[in-house]
Amino acid sequence: MDKQYTQMNDSHPETNMPIGYPPQYPPTAFQGPPGYAGYPGPQVGYPPPPAGHPGPGPAGFPVPNQPVYNQPGGAAGVPWMPAPPTPLNCPPGLEYLSQIDQILIHQQIELLEVLTGFETNNKYEIKNSFGQRVYFAVEDTDCCTRNCCGPSRPFTLRIIDNMGQEVMTLERPLRCSSCCYPCCLQEIEIQAPPGVPVGYVIQTWHPCLPRFTIQNEKREDVLKISGPCVVCSCCGDVDFEIKSLDEQNVVGKISKHWTGILREAFTDADNFGIQFPLDLDVKMKAVMIGACFLIDFMFFESSGNQEQRSGVW
């Protein structure tokens, strides 16, 4: 009997246990995925990762469809939204918008700007409703323009995805900031990818209300935006309704969220929310993001110690 038991153990040296009992330590072949300590390497037959792949995650485990957390301007530890399948006729990088019906835009607080009043380039996190970062937006404007023109300044806003690729560019030209000049009102151009216009947001003249028209790449009117007469976020949200062309149906809204008395009083860092139909064209969703940034600069870029603008003035 002892001789037979010894033969059984000798036939399974890695387990050192009789047949039918689970091994105390797993065999070498089951000690982890590729990259784990002690694993011989990639399995034969599997192609190498494509260029730009984020690579292995913690402890060597691969993280499919998840980017690294140390992208330019991104805060460490904030999860990114996994990349969905790309729909047909979708500009590269906009496939994320096909899966969501709400966007949150959070402007980062710049310490130098708070302490000195020196205007710096704005930075924004663009997230979905689950708090996952979808894009990161960075203003690209020279120092003289920022501090001489203030909120009325022309700017270029670059929006990058989870791999650090620029997927959208927003261009705002220099325009008049008063309704006394209805022939030269505010506008912004949305490009996706950069250099390819997908739509425009044009300010529509009105003596009291902030009004805008959303246009497609052919400059054809698609939607309208209408805001309140007094654009002042005092202990509450400010809503800009997105309507059909006949203004009979509300299809979404852009909301400036109240962020608290201290942040509103001492910074110009704002939080916005955008709601739109899930099945809306991704290009129009991108144009609504551009509309949100235009509204931010026109009405909310000044901190609380400076007078906020009312209506179109």
VENBEL-V711083 format. One record per residue. N is the residue number from 1. SS is DSSP state (H for helix, E for strand, L for the rest). OMEGA is omega in degrees with one decimal (* if undefined). BURIAL is I if it has 24 or more other ideal C-beta (glycine too) atoms within 12 Angstrom, else O. Layout:
# VENBEL-V711083
n = <N;N>
ss = <SS;SS>
omega = <OMEGA;OMEGA>
burial = <BURIAL;BURIAL>
This chain:
# VENBEL-V711083
n = <1;2;3;4;5;6;7;8;9;10;11;12;13;14;15;16;17;18;19;20;21;22;23;24;25;26;27;28;29;30;31;32;33;34;35;36;37;38;39;40;41;42;43;44;45;46;47;48;49;50;51;52;53;54;55;56;57;58;59;60;61;62;63;64;65;66;67;68;69;70;71;72;73;74;75;76;77;78;79;80;81;82;83;84;85;86;87;88;89;90;91;92;93;94;95;96;97;98;99;100;101;102;103;104;105;106;107;108;109;110;111;112;113;114;115;116;117;118;119;120;121;122;123;124;125;126;127;128;129;130;131;132;133;134;135;136;137;138;139;140;141;142;143;144;145;146;147;148;149;150;151;152;153;154;155;156;157;158;159;160;161;162;163;164;165;166;167;168;169;170;171;172;173;174;175;176;177;178;179;180;181;182;183;184;185;186;187;188;189;190;191;192;193;194;195;196;197;198;199;200;201;202;203;204;205;206;207;208;209;210;211;212;213;214;215;216;217;218;219;220;221;222;223;224;225;226;227;228;229;230;231;232;233;234;235;236;237;238;239;240;241;242;243;244;245;246;247;248;249;250;251;252;253;254;255;256;257;258;259;260;261;262;263;264;265;266;267;268;269;270;271;272;273;274;275;276;277;278;279;280;281;282;283;284;285;286;287;288;289;290;291;292;293;294;295;296;297;298;299;300;301;302;303;304;305;306;307;308;309;310;311;312;313>
ss = <L;H;H;H;H;H;H;H;H;H;L;L;L;L;L;L;L;L;L;L;L;L;L;L;L;L;L;H;H;H;L;L;L;L;L;L;L;L;L;L;L;L;L;L;L;L;L;L;L;L;L;L;L;L;L;E;L;H;H;H;L;E;L;L;L;L;L;L;L;L;L;L;L;L;L;L;L;L;L;E;L;L;L;L;L;L;L;L;L;L;L;L;L;H;H;H;H;H;H;L;L;E;E;E;E;E;E;L;L;L;H;H;H;H;H;H;L;L;L;L;L;L;E;E;E;E;E;L;L;L;L;L;E;E;E;E;E;E;E;L;L;L;H;H;H;H;H;H;H;H;H;H;L;L;E;E;E;E;E;E;L;L;L;L;L;E;E;E;E;E;E;E;L;L;L;L;L;L;L;L;L;L;L;L;L;L;E;E;E;E;E;L;L;L;L;L;E;E;E;E;E;E;E;E;L;L;L;L;L;L;E;E;E;E;E;E;L;L;L;L;E;E;E;E;E;E;L;L;L;L;L;L;L;L;L;L;L;E;E;E;E;E;E;L;L;L;L;L;L;E;E;E;E;E;E;E;E;L;L;L;H;H;H;H;H;H;L;L;L;L;E;E;E;E;E;L;L;L;L;L;L;H;H;H;H;H;H;H;H;H;H;H;H;H;H;H;H;H;H;H;L;L;L;L;L;L;L;L;L;L;L;L;L>
omega = <178.0;180.0;179.6;178.7;178.7;179.1;178.9;178.3;-179.8;180.0;177.4;-174.8;-175.9;-178.3;-177.4;179.9;179.0;176.7;-179.4;178.1;177.6;-179.0;177.2;175.5;-177.8;176.7;-176.8;-175.9;-177.4;-176.4;174.5;178.9;178.0;-178.8;179.1;-177.0;176.4;179.1;-171.9;179.6;-178.5;178.5;-179.4;178.1;178.6;179.9;176.7;179.6;178.3;179.5;-179.9;178.5;-174.9;176.7;-174.9;177.4;-178.4;178.1;174.2;-178.4;178.7;180.0;-177.7;175.7;178.7;179.6;176.2;-172.2;-174.8;176.7;-177.3;176.2;-177.3;177.8;-178.3;176.2;179.2;-175.8;175.2;176.4;177.7;-177.9;177.5;174.4;-178.2;177.4;177.3;176.5;179.0;176.1;-178.1;179.2;-179.3;-179.6;177.1;-176.2;-178.6;-174.4;-172.8;176.4;178.9;179.5;174.3;179.9;-177.8;177.3;-179.9;177.8;178.3;-176.1;179.1;-179.3;179.4;-174.2;-172.4;-174.8;179.5;-175.2;178.8;176.9;179.5;176.6;-175.6;167.9;178.4;-172.4;170.8;-175.5;177.9;-179.1;176.8;-179.9;178.0;178.3;172.6;-175.7;-178.8;175.7;179.0;-178.2;-178.7;-174.1;-177.3;-179.7;-178.1;-172.1;177.8;-177.0;177.5;-178.2;-179.3;-173.2;168.3;-178.4;168.9;179.9;-177.8;-178.6;-175.9;-179.8;-174.7;177.6;179.7;179.3;177.9;-177.0;178.5;174.0;177.9;-178.4;176.2;178.4;177.6;-178.8;177.6;-177.8;-179.5;179.9;178.1;-179.1;-175.0;-179.0;-176.1;-175.9;-174.0;173.7;177.0;178.8;-179.7;-179.8;177.3;-4.4;-178.4;-179.0;-179.4;-179.2;175.1;178.7;-177.6;170.7;-174.3;174.9;178.3;-176.3;174.3;-175.4;-174.1;-170.9;170.3;-176.6;-178.1;175.4;176.2;-179.1;175.9;-176.6;178.0;-177.4;173.0;-178.9;-178.8;-177.0;176.9;174.7;-179.2;-179.9;-179.6;-179.0;179.2;-178.2;-178.0;-179.3;-179.9;177.9;178.6;179.7;175.1;-175.3;171.2;-175.3;175.1;-171.9;172.7;-175.9;178.1;177.3;177.6;-176.7;174.5;-176.9;179.7;178.0;173.0;-174.4;170.5;-174.1;174.4;-174.1;179.5;-173.4;-177.0;-178.4;179.6;-174.8;-169.7;178.8;172.4;178.4;-173.2;174.6;-179.5;171.4;179.1;176.5;179.0;178.8;-179.1;-176.5;177.7;178.8;-177.6;178.0;178.4;174.3;177.5;178.9;177.0;174.2;176.6;178.0;179.7;179.3;177.1;178.4;179.1;-178.5;-176.1;-169.7;-171.2;-177.4;179.0;178.0;-173.1;-179.8;174.6;-175.7;174.9;-174.6;177.6;179.4;-177.6;-174.9;*>
burial = <O;O;O;O;O;O;O;O;O;O;O;O;O;O;O;O;O;O;O;O;O;O;O;O;O;O;O;O;O;O;O;O;O;O;O;O;O;O;O;O;O;O;O;O;O;O;O;O;O;O;O;O;O;I;O;O;O;O;O;O;O;O;O;O;O;I;I;O;O;O;I;O;I;I;O;O;O;I;I;I;I;O;I;O;O;O;O;O;O;I;I;O;I;I;I;I;I;I;I;I;O;I;I;I;I;I;I;I;I;I;O;O;I;O;O;O;O;O;I;I;I;I;I;I;I;I;I;I;O;O;O;I;I;I;I;I;I;I;I;I;I;O;O;O;O;I;O;O;O;I;I;I;I;I;I;I;I;I;I;I;I;I;I;O;I;I;I;I;I;I;I;I;O;O;I;O;I;O;I;O;O;O;O;O;I;I;I;I;I;I;I;I;I;I;O;O;I;I;I;I;I;I;I;I;O;O;O;O;I;I;I;I;I;I;I;O;O;O;O;O;I;I;I;I;I;I;I;I;O;O;I;I;I;O;O;O;O;I;I;I;I;I;I;O;O;O;O;O;O;O;I;I;I;I;I;I;I;I;I;O;O;O;O;I;O;O;I;I;I;I;I;I;I;I;I;I;I;O;O;I;I;I;I;I;I;I;I;I;I;I;I;I;I;I;I;I;I;I;I;I;I;I;I;I;O;O;O;I;I;O;I;I;O>
